[in-house]
Amino acid sequence: MTDVLVAEDLRRTYGDTAALSGVSLSVGDGEVFALVGPNGAGKTTLIRALTGTTEPDSGSVRVFDSRPTAVDRQRIGLLPQSFDPPERLTARELVTYYAGLYDEARDPEAILAEVGIAESAATRYENLSGGQQRRTCVGTALVNDPDLLFLDEPTTGVDPAGRRALWRLIERLADEGTTVVLTTHYMAEAERLADRVGLLADGKLAAVGSPTALVAEHGGRTRLVVETSDGSAEADDERAEASDEAEMNDDAETTDAPDSVASASAAADAAADALTTTDFEVETTERGLVVHGVAPEDIGRVVGTLDDRGVEYGALTWTEPDLEDVFLQLTGRSADGSGEAATIGSGADAEPSNAVAEGEL
């Protein structure tokens, strides 16, 4: 695969803040490369450096084997994170205006249809919803049919249906050969779209690789959460009160916990004891326990062991590691967006299930 973009040791500071601290990466022809990280990680600064809209303090960038500013602008599309077009223009007028900036442009009506704004094309930008505005902005980045497309947080503010529509559009563009570099703090978005992901934190790339490879190397094991408390707000309040009372009575020889808290603790201990005969690693928590390394086909064995020992439990929730777990493992921080765990069942009579976690969006 030929590299269409190569960056080496990019550094950029703003005062005492290091926005980029030695970032190096490459993106291949036809690849979708996602930069993932929370706000303030340096994603936008990096996009600006890669597109030539900001000069790095040091390091180099080559796009199509040229400096970014020397590349024919017909070949590059860019959607900035902050984009404020004239609000009095309609969606159709905006896309048509940007199409007029290029010698060869795509049909604005086709663009409006692709981003899902055809029915609102005659609406002024200021009267569009936030999601509609963002989809219109995506359209302005597609009018020149770019070979390399930069999308900085393309789905921020877009409703779930619109987000999925944009995902399908990006996938189609990639299938047709467009190279895409996008930034996001939605882990599910990166897992869905990207051939490779760069995890960015504090201006540094913590890791680069395919989502599957990153999860396999850094994500950890699957987890089955067994709730032996009722998980209600009242129970949470009682546990908090018990904890506060214990802290206030550090010098006391004993501190009696509320019955519900003691019962939950006893249930968790009983569940942990029941699973000592299995080969799973068991961790006790305030609400129950976590069984590590459980494959979907093994969930029934865990449930059967609890039932055989007469252990009462509430909901069972099985999760497999995802990019959010990888990010936490490598940076100690969380980024928005993670897989939704699948709730398997509740109560001692719950039927075992092999359901798996599904992406957030």
C-alpha positions in Angstrom: 0.0 0.0 0.0 1.4 3.4 -1.0 1.5 6.0 1.7 -0.4 9.2 0.7 0.4 11.0 4.0 3.5 10.8 6.1 4.2 12.9 9.3 7.4 12.7 11.3 8.0 14.0 14.8 5.4 16.8 14.7 5.7 19.2 17.7 3.5 22.2 18.4 3.2 24.3 21.6 0.9 27.1 22.6 2.6 29.0 25.4 3.4 26.4 28.1 1.0 23.8 26.6 2.4 21.1 24.3 -0.4 20.4 21.9 1.8 17.9 19.9 4.8 16.1 21.4 6.6 14.2 18.6 3.7 12.7 16.6 4.7 10.4 13.7 2.2 8.5 11.5 1.5 7.4 8.0 -1.7 6.8 6.1 -2.0 4.5 3.2 -3.9 4.9 -0.1 -7.6 4.1 0.4 -7.2 3.7 4.2 -9.5 5.0 6.8 -7.4 6.3 9.7 -9.1 7.5 12.9 -7.5 9.7 15.5 -9.2 8.9 18.8 -9.0 10.9 22.0 -10.8 13.2 24.4 -11.2 16.9 23.9 -7.8 18.6 24.4 -5.8 15.6 23.3 -4.4 17.4 20.3 -6.5 16.0 17.5 -7.5 19.3 15.9 -4.0 20.7 16.1 -2.7 17.5 14.4 -5.3 17.8 11.6 -4.3 21.4 11.1 -0.6 20.4 10.8 -1.4 17.6 8.4 -3.5 19.9 6.1 -1.0 22.8 6.2 -3.4 25.2 7.9 -1.1 25.3 10.9 2.7 25.1 10.7 4.2 22.8 13.4 7.1 24.1 15.4 9.2 21.2 14.1 8.8 18.0 12.2 7.6 17.4 8.6 4.5 16.4 6.7 4.3 15.0 3.2 1.0 14.7 1.4 1.1 13.0 -2.0 4.9 13.4 -1.6 4.6 17.2 -1.4 4.2 19.8 1.3 0.5 20.1 2.2 0.3 23.6 1.0 1.7 22.6 -2.4 -0.9 19.9 -3.1 -3.6 20.7 -5.7 -6.6 21.7 -3.5 -8.9 19.7 -5.8 -7.3 16.5 -4.3 -8.0 17.4 -0.6 -11.3 17.8 1.3 -11.4 19.2 4.8 -14.1 19.5 7.4 -12.8 21.5 10.3 -14.2 21.0 13.8 -15.2 24.6 14.0 -16.9 25.7 10.8 -19.3 28.7 10.7 -20.6 29.3 7.2 -23.0 32.2 6.4 -26.1 31.4 8.3 -28.5 33.2 6.0 -27.7 30.9 3.1 -29.7 27.8 2.6 -28.2 24.3 2.7 -28.4 24.2 -1.1 -26.8 27.6 -1.5 -23.9 26.7 0.8 -23.1 23.5 -1.0 -23.4 25.2 -4.4 -21.2 28.0 -3.3 -18.4 25.6 -2.2 -18.8 23.6 -5.4 -18.2 26.9 -7.3 -14.7 27.2 -5.8 -13.4 24.2 -7.9 -12.9 23.7 -11.6 -14.4 20.3 -11.4 -17.1 19.8 -8.8 -19.8 17.2 -8.1 -23.5 18.0 -8.5 -24.6 19.8 -5.3 -28.0 18.0 -5.5 -26.3 14.7 -5.3 -24.2 15.8 -2.4 -27.2 17.0 -0.5 -28.9 13.6 -1.0 -25.8 11.8 0.1 -25.6 13.6 3.4 -29.3 13.4 4.0 -30.2 17.0 3.6 -32.1 16.9 0.3 -35.5 17.5 2.0 -34.2 20.5 3.9 -32.1 21.9 1.1 -34.2 25.1 0.9 -33.9 25.8 4.7 -31.5 28.5 5.8 -28.5 27.2 7.7 -29.5 29.1 10.8 -32.8 27.3 10.9 -31.3 23.8 10.5 -30.9 21.6 13.6 -27.4 21.1 14.9 -27.2 17.6 13.2 -28.5 19.0 9.9 -25.9 21.8 10.0 -23.1 19.3 10.6 -24.3 17.1 7.7 -24.4 20.1 5.5 -20.9 21.0 6.4 -19.8 17.4 5.6 -21.3 18.0 2.2 -19.2 21.1 1.6 -16.1 18.9 2.1 -17.2 16.5 -0.6 -18.0 18.8 -3.5 -14.5 18.5 -5.0 -14.6 14.7 -4.9 -11.3 14.6 -3.0 -8.7 11.8 -3.1 -7.8 12.6 0.6 -10.6 13.6 3.0 -10.0 15.1 6.5 -13.0 15.0 8.8 -12.5 16.6 12.2 -15.3 15.3 14.5 -17.7 14.8 11.6 -20.6 13.4 13.7 -20.6 15.7 16.7 -24.1 16.9 17.4 -25.6 14.5 14.8 -28.5 12.3 16.0 -28.0 8.5 16.0 -29.9 8.0 12.7 -27.9 10.8 10.9 -24.7 9.5 12.4 -25.2 6.0 11.0 -26.1 7.6 7.6 -22.7 9.4 7.7 -20.9 6.2 8.6 -22.4 4.5 5.6 -21.3 7.4 3.4 -17.8 7.3 4.7 -17.6 3.6 4.2 -18.8 4.0 0.6 -16.2 6.7 -0.1 -13.5 4.4 1.3 -14.7 1.5 -0.8 -14.5 3.8 -3.9 -10.8 4.6 -3.0 -11.0 7.8 -1.0 -8.4 8.0 1.8 -10.0 9.3 4.9 -8.5 10.7 8.1 -11.0 11.4 10.8 -10.9 12.4 14.4 -13.5 11.3 16.9 -14.0 10.7 20.6 -16.6 8.1 19.9 -14.9 4.8 20.3 -17.7 2.9 18.5 -17.3 5.2 15.5 -13.6 4.4 15.3 -14.2 0.7 15.7 -16.9 0.7 13.0 -15.0 2.8 10.4 -11.3 2.7 10.8 -8.8 0.3 9.2 -6.3 1.7 11.8 -6.6 3.8 14.9 -4.2 6.2 16.5 -4.9 6.7 20.2 -4.0 10.3 21.1 -3.5 11.7 24.6 -1.7 14.8 25.8 -0.3 15.4 22.3 1.2 11.9 22.0 0.2 8.8 20.1 -0.1 6.1 22.8 -0.6 3.3 20.2 -1.4 2.8 16.5 -3.0 -0.3 15.0 -6.2 -1.9 13.8 -9.0 -1.9 16.3 -8.9 -5.7 16.6 -5.2 -5.8 17.2 -5.3 -3.0 19.7 -8.1 -4.7 21.7 -6.3 -8.0 21.5 -3.0 -6.6 22.8 -4.2 -4.0 25.4 -8.0 -4.5 26.0 -7.8 -7.2 28.7 -10.3 -10.0 29.2 -14.1 -10.3 29.0 -16.1 -9.6 32.2 -19.3 -11.1 33.6 -20.8 -8.8 36.2 -23.0 -10.5 38.7 -25.1 -8.1 40.8 -26.0 -9.6 44.2 -27.5 -6.3 45.5 -30.7 -4.7 44.0 -28.8 -1.9 42.4 -31.4 0.6 43.5 -30.8 4.2 44.4 -32.0 3.4 48.0 -29.4 0.6 48.2 -26.7 3.0 46.9 -27.7 5.6 49.5 -27.5 3.0 52.3 -24.1 1.9 51.1 -22.9 5.5 51.0 -24.3 6.1 54.5 -22.6 3.0 55.8 -19.3 4.1 54.3 -19.6 7.6 55.8 -20.5 6.2 59.2 -17.5 3.9 59.1 -15.2 6.9 58.3 -16.6 8.9 61.2 -16.1 6.0 63.6 -12.6 5.0 62.7 -11.7 4.7 66.4 -14.7 2.6 67.2 -14.0 -1.2 67.6 -17.0 -2.2 65.4 -19.5 -0.5 63.1 -22.8 -2.1 62.3 -23.7 -1.9 58.6 -27.3 -1.7 57.5 -29.0 -5.1 56.9 -29.2 -4.5 53.1 -25.5 -3.7 52.9 -24.6 -6.7 55.0 -26.9 -8.9 53.0 -25.4 -7.7 49.7 -21.9 -8.3 51.0 -22.9 -11.8 52.2 -24.4 -12.6 48.9 -21.3 -11.5 47.0 -19.1 -13.6 49.3 -21.4 -16.6 48.8 -21.3 -16.1 45.0 -17.5 -15.8 45.1 -17.3 -18.9 47.2 -19.5 -20.8 44.8 -17.2 -20.0 41.9 -14.0 -21.0 43.6 -14.5 -24.4 42.1 -14.3 -22.9 38.6 -11.1 -21.8 36.8 -12.4 -18.2 36.5 -10.8 -15.2 38.3 -13.4 -13.7 40.6 -13.4 -10.1 42.0 -15.8 -9.0 44.7 -17.4 -5.5 44.4 -19.9 -3.5 46.4 -22.8 -4.6 44.3 -21.7 -8.2 43.7 -18.7 -9.6 41.8 -16.9 -9.6 38.5 -15.9 -12.9 36.8 -13.0 -12.3 34.4 -12.2 -14.3 31.3 -15.7 -15.6 30.6 -16.4 -16.6 27.0 -20.0 -16.4 25.8 -20.3 -20.2 25.8 -19.1 -20.3 29.4 -21.8 -18.0 30.8 -24.2 -20.9 31.3 -21.6 -22.7 33.4 -21.2 -19.7 35.8 -25.0 -19.3 36.1 -25.4 -23.1 36.7 -22.8 -23.0 39.5 -24.6 -20.1 41.2 -28.0 -21.8 40.9 -26.7 -25.1 42.2 -25.4 -23.4 45.3 -28.6 -21.5 45.8 -27.0 -18.1 45.3 -29.5 -15.3 44.6 -28.4 -12.6 42.2 -29.8 -9.8 40.1 -28.8 -8.8 36.6 -25.9 -10.5 34.8 -24.0 -8.2 32.4 -21.4 -9.6 30.0 -18.9 -7.2 28.3 -16.0 -7.8 26.0 -13.1 -5.4 25.8 -13.2 -2.5 23.3 -11.2 0.5 22.4 -12.4 2.3 25.5 -10.7 -0.3 27.6 -7.6 0.0 25.5 -7.5 3.8 25.9 -8.0 3.4 29.7 -5.2 0.8 29.9 -2.7 2.9 28.0 -3.5 6.4 29.2 -5.4 6.0 32.5 -8.1 8.2 31.1 -11.5 7.8 29.6 -12.7 9.0 26.2 -16.4 9.4 25.4 -18.1 6.5 23.7 -17.9 2.8 24.5 -19.6 -0.5 23.7 -22.9 -1.2 25.4 -22.8 -4.3 27.5 -25.5 -6.9 26.8 -27.8 -7.6 29.8 -28.2 -11.3 29.9 -30.9 -11.8 32.5 -32.0 -11.2 36.0 -33.0 -13.4 38.9 -32.0 -16.9 39.8 -34.3 -18.2 37.2 -32.9 -16.2 34.4 -32.2 -18.2 31.3 -28.5 -18.2 30.2 -27.7 -16.3 27.1 -24.7 -16.0 24.8 -25.5 -12.4 23.8 -22.5 -10.2 23.1 -21.8 -6.5 23.5 -23.0 -4.3 20.7 -21.5 -1.0 19.6 -22.9 2.2 21.1 -24.1 3.6 17.8 
